[in-house]
Amino acid sequence: MRLRYHFRVYPTPGQQTELAKAFGCARVVFNDGLRLRQQAREQGLPYVSDGELSRRIITEAKTTPARAWLSEVSAVVLQQALTDLNTAYRNFFASVTGNRKGRKVAPPRFRSRKDNRQAIRFTKNSRFKVCDNGRLRLPKIGDLEVRWSRSLPSDPSSVAIIRDAAGRYFASFVVTTAEDETLPPVASEVGIDLGLTHFAVLSDGTKVAAPKFLRRAARKLKRLQQALSRKQKGSANRKKAVKNVARAHARVADTRRD
C-alpha cells in the first residue's frame, strides 16, 4: 500500500530563491512540451512521443541560449514535469475514448507563474535524502528544515515540494507500507451517523457537536476581503492582500483537517 505523508518545511531565503528557480523551470518545461504537441496537432504532424518530447524540450533545449538556465536545477525536476504532462494526456485520451470512467477529463492547460499552488517532485534518481539531523537534502537546493509530526514507516520513493497560496512550503512523501493488519475483535460495537446539525450521533445516543470553524473566522475573512477589494489590480499591496486572505482560509482548512 502506498501512502502520502505531509510535513511543513522552512526553507531559508536562499533556498526559497532556488525553489523558485525550480518551480519556474518545471513550469517552462511543462508549457514547452504542451506547446510542441499542440503545434504538431495543428500542423497535422504525428503525435510527439514521450522520448522525443524529452529529447527536444530538455536535452536539446539546454544547449540553446534561450533555455541554457534549465541546467541550474535538477534534471529529475524537469523530467517529472514532463511526466505530469504525459499523464495528463493519457488521462484525457482515456476519458475521450471511454476507457476512463467518471467525469470527463479536460486536455492539459498551460501553467502560469500566477498559479496559487506551485510544486516540483523528486524521485529516488535525484538522490534526495532525509539526513540524520532530520533535515531533507535536495539536489541543488540544500538541506531543508522539516517539522516532523510523525516518523516515516519506510524509505520514501519520492517527495514533492509544494508552495501554497499562503506562501507556506510543504514536503509530501510517498512511502510503501505493508498491508493493513486486521484489528482484534471487541466486545461492543457503536454505530456512527455523520450529519450537519451535529458532527456525529452515536447509536448509544451520544451527540458530538459540530465545530463551526468557518463561522468563527467569517468576521476576519470579511474584513480581509474588503481590504482586498479596495486594492488596485496589479499592485504590490494587492498581492499582499491576496496572501493575507489565503492565510486566513488556510488557517480554517488546517483547523478542519486537525
N, C-alpha and C positions, 0 to 999 in steps of 0.2 A: 504494500500500500504506500502511495506517495502522499506526503503531507507538506503543507507550507507553513513555515514559521516566520512571523513578522516581528521585527525589532526596530527600535528607534536608533538612529546613528547621528553623531555630532561631528561633521567634518569641520576642519579648520578653514579660515578664509582662503588659504592657498589651495586646499583640497576642494573647496567649493568651486574655485575657478577651473580646476582640472575636470571636475564633474560636469561643469557647464560646457567645456570643450567636448567631452564625450557625448553629452546629450545632443549637442549640435551636430557632431559628425554622424552619429547614428541617424538623426533626422534627415540629414542631407543624403546619406546613402539610401535610406528608405524612399525618399522622394525621387532621387535619380533613377532608381530601379523601377518605380511606378511609372515615371515619365517615359522611360525607354520602352516599356511594354505597351503603353498607350499609343506611342508613336508607331510602333510596329503594327499594331492593330489598325490604326488609321491608314497606314500605307499598304495594307494588305499583305504584310510580311508574316512569316511563321511566328508562332509564339516563342518568345525568348526563354530558353531553358534555364533552370536554376544555376547550372555550372557556367553557362555563357554569361548570365547576368552577373555572377560573382567576379568573373574574369574582367569584364568590361567596366563595372561600376567600382570595383575595389582595386584589383591588381593593376590594371592599366591606368586607372584614374590617378593613382598615387604618383605616377611618373609624369603627370602633366602639371604645369604651373598653377592651373586653376584649382586643382584638388590635392596638391602636394601636402597640405596640412592634415590630410587624413592619417598620415604616418605618426602624428603626435599622440594618438590614442591607441588602445589595444586593438589588434586586428579581430579579436573574438567579439568585441562590441559591434564592430561593423558587420561581421558575418551573422550575428544574431539579429541585427536589424533586417537583413535580407531574409533570414529565416522567418521572421514575423510577416514580411511581405508575402513570401511563398505560402505560408499557412493561411493568410487572409485570402489569397487567390484560390487555394484548394477548397476552402470553406464556401467561397462564393460559387465556384463551379459545381460543387456538390449540392448546393442549395438550388441552383438553376435546373440541374438535371433531375432533381427529386431524390437523390441519394442521401441527402441530409434532411432529417425530419425537423419539425418545428417551424418557427417563423422564418421568413425569407431573409437571407444574409445579403447585405449590400456589397458592392465591389469596394476594394480598398480606396481610401481617400488620402490626400496629401496631409502630412503632418505639419503643424505650424509651431513656430517658436513661441507663439502666444498661448498655446495649449496650457491649461491649468496643471496638467499632470505630465511630467517628463520621466522617462525610465530607460535604463540600459540593463543588459543582462550579461553575466559572466558564467561560463561553464568551466568544467574541470580542465579543459585545454588551456585556459588562461592562467592556471596555477594560482588561483586565489586561495587564501589560507586564513584560517582562524588561529591566531597566534596564542601562545601560552598565557600571555598577559591579558587576553580577552579582546584584543583589537582585531579588526578584519583587514587583512592585507590585500589590496587590489593592485593589479599591474598599472603602472604609470599614474597612479593616484596616491598611493601610500597607505599607511595604517590608520583606519577609521576607528574612532571611539564608538563602542556599541553599548547600549543599555540593555543588558541581558536580563530578561524577566524569567527565563527558564533555560535549561540546557537542551541542546540538540540531541535527539535519540541516536543519531548516526551521522556520519560524514555527509555533508550536503553535496548534491550533484550539480547544483547551480545556485546562483544568488543574483537577485535583481536589486538595483539601487533605484529608489523611487523618490522623486521630489513632488510633493503635493501642492495644491493651490495655496496653502498657508505657508509655504516656504520650508516645510519640515522635510527631513530626509529619513528614509526607512530602508532597511535591508530585509529582503524577503527570500528566505532559504527554502529550497525544495529538498526534502530528505525522504529516504525509503525506510519504512519500518516493517516489522513482522505483522502477520495477520492479527486482527483483534482477538484477544482471548475471551472466552465465554465467562461471564461473571457467575459467581456461585449463586445457587438459589436462595431466596429469602423466605421468611415465614409469612410476611404480609405484602399486599400489593395496594397501591394507591393510584387511581386514575387522575389525570391532569387535563383540564379543559382550558385552553388559552382563549382569551376574549379581549374586548375593548374596554368595557366598563371596569373590569378587574383584569390584572395581568394574568392571573391563573386562579382557577377554582378547583380544589381537590375533591375527590369523591367522598372524603370524610367531612365535608362542609367547610373546610378551611379556605378563606379567601385571601389572596395576595393582592395588595393594592397596586394599581398601575402607576408607575412613576411618570410624571409629566415633565420630561426633560426639555422639550421644545417650548412648552408653555412658560417655563421659568425663564428661559433665555429670550423670549419673544420681545420683551421691552428693550433689551440691549441690541438685539438684531434690528429692531425698528429704527433705533437711533443711528446705528451704523449705516443702514441702508439709506436713510435720509441724508446723512453726510455724503454718501457716495453719489447720490443723485445730484448734489449741488456742485460736484467737481467737473471741471471741463474735460471732455473726452480727449485722450491722448496725452494728458498732463501727468507729471510725476506724482502730484497729490492724488490723482485718481487711482494710480497704480497702488499707492499706499492704502487708500480706502478699500480697494478691492481685496487686498491682502487682509485687512482687518475684518472684513465680512467673512472671508474664507476661514480665518482663525476662529471666529465665533461659531460658524457651522461645524468646523472640525471638533470643537470642544463638545458640542452636543452629540456628534456622532461617536466620539470616544466614550462619552458617558453611557450612551446606549449600549455600545459594544461591551463595556465593562459589566 
